[in-house]
Amino acid sequence: MAWFRRTEKAVADWPKMTIDKRQGGVRLHGKYAGPSLDGIGRLLFGIAVIAAMVYALQETKDWQAPVAVAGGMIIAWLFLGRSIMISTFGRNLDVRILPDVIRVKRKRYDRSAVRGFRMERHHKAEKEARRERQRGKRSETTYREALEVVMDYGEKRIPIAAMPDKDERKAEALMYRLQNAVENLESIVTGEEFEVGGTGPGDAFGKPPDIR
């Protein structure tokens, strides 16, 4: 049976990749959760639940109604809340890799000066930890629980995207896709390496970059 012999695809679902044959490059794009999105989401959700409960109580004068409303909202949040937050308040990834340059956040970088891509702790993590030590009490951990995908550009560190630790697999997928697109741009554009969204021969991500 065909379904029994089928293997899992080697290409990640995120980030999305669009091939631009006219310019001979690719565009990596999509929305993702920034380090503070989950905290903002919990705050907004809490406010929404309280407001809905107060409204339900005023309308019905019965505590069962606000409890039922809160329960329904919590269930909906568990299944759909994060995806809605990402689509509404998420950050936009837009990286264009062309034969001569890489464009990140409207800035242009010489592709020949790119030494690679890596994943590391967020650059604000130490500042956040230092502030906690100075205060002598526990404070927010937004950046200490976040990762960054960065590009080594000559002697510079160029941030590409920052995400919470729970999205580590998504950060890895972005890092591999960036590395592969830079190393194998021509074969990707011509379709020789792999079909976008498919499972072409070999490793679709190329040689794994260093993960720190």
N, C-alpha and C positions, 0 to 999 in steps of 0.2 A: 504494500500500500504506500502511496506517495506521502501521506501524512506521517507515516511511521519513519520514513527515511529523511524527513525534513529536519534541518538543523536551525538553531536560533540565528537570527541575522547578526552580523558583526558590527553594523553601523548603529550608533545611538540615535534615539528619537530627538534628542536635543543636543546641541543647537541645530536649528534648521540651516540648510545650506542651499544656496541658489547659485547656479553656474551662469556666468556672464561671458558667453563666447565672443561677443563683440569686443570686449576689452581684454579677453583672455584671462579672466580672474574668477574668483568666487566671493560670495557674500555670506557671512555667518551671522545669523540674526535670531531674535526671539526674546521673550520676556522671562525674567527670573526674579527671585526674591532677594532683596538686599538684606544686609545683616540686621537691620532694625524692623523689617517688615512684620515679623511674627509678634514682636512687642506691640507695635502699633495696632495690629489686627486684634490682639487680645483686648486692648484698651477700647477700641471702637466697638467690638462685640459686646463687651461688658456694659458699655453705655446703652447700646441698642437693646439689650436684654432688660435692663432696668426700666428704660422708657416704655418698652412693650408691656412689661408687667404692670407698671403704674397705669397705663392706658386701659389694660384689660380689667384691672381692679375697679377703676372708676366707672367703666361701662357696665360691669356685671355685679359689683359689690359682693363678689364671691371669690375667696382665695383659690379655689380650684382652677379658675380660668387663668390667672397669671402663672400658676405653676405649670399648667398644661402648655401655655405659650412658651415659657422658658424651656421646658423639656423639648418641644418641637424645634426651637431655634438651636438648641445645643446639638441635637441630632443632625440637623441640616449643616451646622458649622463643621462638625466632625468629618462629614463627607465632602462638602463643597466649599467650606470657608476659605481654605488656603488658596485654592485655585482661583476663586473669585478675587481675593486680595491681590494675587500676582497679576491677574489680567487687568485689574483696576489701578493698583498702586505699584506694580512691579517695575523694575528697571529694564531699560531697553538695551539689548546687546546688538551692536551693529559694527562688525569688523569686515572690511573689504581687503582681500588679498589679491593684489594685481602683480603682473610680471616684475615691475620695478619698485613698487611701494606697497606699504600696508597702511590702511587708513583706520584709525581708532579714534572715536569721539571727535571727528572732523579734523584730526591732526594726521599729518603724513609722515611716515617713517620709511627710511631707505631699507628695502628688503635685504640688501646685501649686508647690512650692519646688524641684522637680527641674529642673535646667538642661540636662541631657543626659548622655550616656555616652561614655566614651573608653577607649582602650587605650594603656597606657604601660609603661615598664620597671618592674619590681618595686621597691617603695619601700625594700626592704632591700639593693638592689644596690650603692648607694654605700657603705653601711656595710661590706659585704663587701669591696669594693675597697679601702677605707681600711684595714681590718684587714690585708689582704695587703701594702699598702705599709709599714705599721708593722712587720710581721714580716720584711719584706725577702725573702720567698720566696713562691712560688706556693701558693695555698690553694684551698679549694673555690670553685666558681663556680655554686653552686645558684641563687642569686637574680640574679646577673648574666646568667644565661641563662634568665630567666623574665619573663613578662608579667603584668600585672594589668588586669582590666576594672573600671573604677571608675565611680561615679555622682557627678556634680557636684550636690551638694545645698546650695543656698544658698552659703555660704562654706566648706562642708566637702567633703572627699574621702572617699567611702564605698566601700571595696573590696567588689566583688561576687564575684570569683573570680580565683585566681592559677594560672597554668599554665606549663609549660616552653615554651621557644621553638618546639620541634617541633610544638606544638599551636596555633600562631598562627592557622591557619584556623578552628579551633574557637573560639578567643577572639573572632575577628572575627564569627563567626556569632552568638555570644551577644550581642555588642555591638549588632549590627544588630537582633536580635530584641527586645532590651530597648527600643531606641529606637523601633522600630515599634509595639510594644505600648503604650507610653506615649502616642505621638502618635495612634494609631488604635484605641484600646481599644474604643470603642463599635461600630465597624464590624466589628472582629474578632469580638466576642461575638455580634453579630447575624448574622454570616456574610456580610456585604456585601462585605468586602474580598477575602478569599481563603479557600479551603477548606483546613483544616489538613492538611498533607502533600500538598496538591495543587499545581496550577500556575495559580492564578487570574490574571486579567488585570492588567497593570501590574506595578510593582515591589513584591513582597510585603514588602520590608523598609523601604519608604519612603525618605525622604531620608537619604543616608549621613552619619553623624556624623563629627566631626573625629577623625582618628587621629594620635596623637602618638608 
